[in-house]
Amino acid sequence: MNYTLNVNGKSRSVDVAPDTPMLWILRDHLDLVGAKYGCGGGFCGACTVHADGVAIRSCQFTAAEMSGKKIVTIEGLSEHGTHPLQRAWCELDVAQCGYCQAGQIMNAAELLAKHPHPTDADIDTAMAGNLCRCATYTRIRAAIHQAAGQSAT
């Protein structure tokens, strides 16, 4: 079936089965490879994107379910990679291997949209579903706090 999806503010047409996971549409059909395959079960957060402003696990939602929603990937978070979270991630050298970081940033972006000045507890609760094998959790928390004090450019 042919689906028209709103991805990063652009209308994108894909011809896929209705049950095709959004993750594979993004990666294999739209060449947006920021969201990663981690577990395939929605447990790790590596595939996190936004749908209508809500952080979701793209491996768990199908083309049919995403039709009509505004989807934002890490590539669409800011035009030039200057979102406060992206800047903070770089300034604080958050990433080690980097595999989970797009999902971490997308989840953190939803957190900051809802709670512009989160506490450590807010951050820990919101980020609990995003796993980092390199265990950069303290740097992730620090970067979220830093980004909360910055303005978007």
The 8 nearest C-alpha neighbors of each residue, nearest first, counted from 0:
[[1, 14, 15, 16, 2, 17, 13, 63],
 [0, 2, 14, 13, 15, 12, 3, 16],
 [3, 1, 13, 12, 4, 14, 0, 66],
 [2, 4, 12, 11, 10, 13, 66, 1],
 [3, 5, 11, 66, 10, 6, 2, 12],
 [4, 6, 10, 69, 9, 8, 70, 11],
 [7, 5, 70, 9, 8, 71, 4, 69],
 [8, 6, 71, 75, 9, 70, 72, 5],
 [7, 9, 6, 5, 10, 69, 71, 70],
 [10, 8, 6, 5, 7, 11, 4, 69],
 [9, 11, 5, 4, 3, 6, 12, 8],
 [12, 10, 4, 3, 5, 9, 13, 6],
 [11, 13, 3, 2, 4, 10, 1, 14],
 [14, 12, 2, 1, 15, 3, 11, 28],
 [13, 15, 1, 0, 2, 12, 16, 28],
 [16, 14, 0, 13, 17, 1, 19, 2],
 [15, 17, 19, 18, 0, 14, 62, 1],
 [18, 16, 63, 62, 19, 15, 61, 0],
 [19, 17, 61, 16, 20, 62, 63, 15],
 [20, 18, 61, 16, 17, 62, 21, 15],
 [21, 19, 61, 22, 58, 60, 23, 18],
 [20, 22, 24, 57, 61, 23, 60, 62],
 [23, 21, 57, 58, 25, 20, 24, 26],
 [24, 22, 26, 27, 25, 21, 20, 19],
 [23, 25, 21, 28, 22, 27, 26, 29],
 [26, 24, 29, 31, 22, 23, 28, 27],
 [25, 27, 32, 30, 31, 23, 24, 29],
 [28, 26, 23, 24, 30, 25, 29, 31],
 [27, 29, 24, 30, 25, 26, 13, 23],
 [28, 30, 25, 31, 26, 27, 24, 11],
 [31, 29, 26, 27, 32, 28, 25, 24],
 [32, 30, 26, 25, 29, 33, 74, 34],
 [31, 33, 26, 34, 30, 35, 25, 27],
 [34, 32, 31, 73, 101, 35, 74, 72],
 [35, 33, 46, 32, 45, 101, 47, 102],
 [36, 34, 46, 45, 37, 33, 32, 98],
 [37, 35, 46, 38, 45, 39, 34, 22],
 [36, 38, 45, 35, 39, 43, 46, 44],
 [37, 39, 40, 43, 36, 42, 41, 45],
 [40, 38, 58, 41, 37, 36, 59, 42],
 [39, 41, 38, 42, 59, 58, 43, 37],
 [42, 40, 56, 39, 43, 59, 58, 44],
 [41, 43, 40, 44, 128, 38, 129, 39],
 [44, 42, 130, 129, 45, 41, 128, 38],
 [45, 43, 129, 47, 46, 102, 42, 56],
 [44, 46, 102, 99, 35, 37, 47, 43],
 [45, 47, 34, 35, 44, 56, 57, 102],
 [48, 46, 102, 56, 44, 55, 45, 57],
 [47, 49, 72, 54, 55, 71, 105, 57],
 [50, 48, 54, 71, 53, 52, 70, 55],
 [51, 49, 70, 53, 52, 69, 68, 54],
 [50, 52, 69, 53, 68, 49, 70, 71],
 [53, 51, 49, 50, 54, 109, 69, 71],
 [52, 54, 49, 50, 51, 55, 109, 48],
 [53, 55, 49, 48, 106, 109, 47, 50],
 [56, 54, 47, 48, 49, 57, 53, 50],
 [55, 57, 47, 41, 58, 46, 59, 44],
 [56, 58, 22, 21, 59, 60, 46, 47],
 [59, 57, 22, 20, 56, 39, 60, 21],
 [58, 60, 57, 56, 41, 20, 61, 40],
 [61, 59, 20, 57, 21, 58, 64, 65],
 [62, 60, 20, 18, 64, 19, 21, 63],
 [61, 63, 65, 17, 64, 19, 21, 66],
 [62, 64, 17, 61, 66, 65, 18, 2],
 [63, 65, 61, 62, 66, 60, 17, 67],
 [66, 64, 62, 68, 63, 67, 61, 60],
 [65, 67, 63, 4, 68, 64, 62, 3],
 [68, 66, 65, 4, 69, 5, 3, 64],
 [67, 69, 65, 66, 51, 50, 70, 5],
 [70, 68, 51, 5, 50, 6, 71, 67],
 [71, 69, 50, 6, 49, 5, 68, 7],
 [72, 70, 7, 49, 75, 6, 48, 76],
 [71, 73, 48, 75, 74, 76, 49, 7],
 [72, 74, 76, 75, 101, 33, 105, 71],
 [75, 73, 72, 76, 33, 77, 31, 7],
 [76, 74, 7, 72, 73, 77, 71, 78],
 [75, 77, 73, 74, 72, 71, 82, 78],
 [78, 76, 80, 75, 82, 79, 81, 74],
 [77, 79, 80, 75, 76, 81, 74, 82],
 [78, 80, 81, 77, 82, 76, 74, 75],
 [81, 79, 77, 82, 78, 85, 76, 86],
 [80, 82, 79, 86, 85, 77, 83, 152],
 [81, 83, 85, 84, 77, 151, 80, 86],
 [84, 82, 146, 86, 85, 151, 149, 87],
 [85, 83, 87, 146, 82, 86, 88, 143],
 [84, 86, 88, 82, 83, 87, 81, 80],
 [85, 87, 83, 89, 84, 88, 81, 90],
 [86, 88, 90, 84, 142, 89, 85, 146],
 [89, 87, 85, 93, 86, 91, 90, 142],
 [90, 88, 92, 86, 87, 91, 85, 93],
 [89, 91, 87, 88, 92, 86, 93, 142],
 [90, 92, 93, 88, 89, 87, 142, 138],
 [93, 91, 89, 90, 94, 88, 138, 95],
 [94, 92, 88, 138, 91, 139, 135, 89],
 [95, 93, 97, 92, 96, 100, 135, 88],
 [94, 96, 97, 133, 93, 135, 92, 98],
 [95, 97, 98, 94, 133, 99, 100, 132],
 [98, 96, 94, 100, 95, 99, 101, 93],
 [97, 99, 96, 100, 35, 45, 101, 131],
 [100, 98, 45, 102, 97, 101, 131, 103],
 [99, 101, 103, 97, 102, 98, 104, 94],
 [102, 100, 104, 103, 99, 73, 33, 105],
 [101, 103, 47, 45, 105, 100, 104, 44],
 [102, 104, 100, 106, 101, 105, 107, 129],
 [105, 103, 107, 101, 106, 102, 108, 100],
 [106, 104, 108, 102, 107, 103, 48, 101],
 [105, 107, 103, 109, 108, 104, 54, 102],
 [106, 108, 110, 104, 109, 105, 103, 111],
 [109, 107, 105, 111, 110, 106, 104, 112],
 [108, 110, 112, 106, 107, 111, 54, 53],
 [109, 111, 107, 113, 108, 112, 114, 106],
 [112, 110, 115, 114, 108, 113, 109, 107],
 [111, 113, 109, 110, 114, 115, 108, 52],
 [112, 114, 110, 111, 115, 109, 108, 117],
 [115, 113, 111, 117, 116, 110, 112, 121],
 [116, 114, 111, 147, 112, 117, 113, 110],
 [117, 115, 114, 147, 118, 111, 144, 148],
 [118, 116, 121, 114, 115, 122, 119, 111],
 [117, 119, 121, 120, 122, 116, 144, 123],
 [118, 120, 122, 121, 123, 117, 140, 144],
 [119, 121, 123, 118, 122, 124, 117, 125],
 [122, 120, 118, 124, 117, 119, 123, 125],
 [123, 121, 119, 125, 120, 124, 126, 117],
 [122, 124, 120, 126, 121, 125, 127, 119],
 [125, 123, 121, 127, 122, 126, 120, 128],
 [126, 124, 122, 123, 127, 121, 110, 128],
 [125, 127, 123, 128, 129, 124, 122, 106],
 [128, 126, 124, 129, 125, 123, 130, 122],
 [129, 127, 126, 43, 44, 130, 42, 125],
 [130, 128, 44, 43, 126, 127, 103, 131],
 [129, 131, 43, 128, 132, 44, 99, 127],
 [130, 132, 134, 133, 99, 135, 129, 136],
 [133, 131, 134, 130, 135, 99, 96, 98],
 [132, 134, 131, 135, 95, 96, 94, 136],
 [135, 133, 131, 132, 136, 137, 130, 95],
 [134, 136, 138, 137, 133, 139, 93, 131],
 [135, 137, 139, 134, 138, 140, 131, 133],
 [136, 138, 140, 139, 135, 141, 134, 142],
 [139, 137, 141, 93, 140, 135, 136, 142],
 [140, 138, 136, 142, 137, 141, 93, 135],
 [139, 141, 137, 143, 138, 142, 136, 144],
 [142, 140, 138, 144, 139, 143, 145, 137],
 [143, 141, 145, 87, 139, 144, 140, 88],
 [144, 142, 146, 140, 145, 141, 147, 139],
 [143, 145, 147, 141, 142, 146, 140, 148],
 [144, 146, 142, 148, 143, 147, 141, 87],
 [147, 145, 83, 143, 149, 84, 148, 144],
 [146, 148, 144, 145, 149, 116, 115, 143],
 [147, 149, 146, 145, 144, 150, 116, 115],
 [150, 148, 146, 147, 83, 151, 145, 84],
 [149, 151, 152, 83, 148, 146, 147, 82],
 [150, 152, 83, 82, 149, 81, 146, 77],
 [151, 150, 81, 82, 83, 77, 149, 79]]
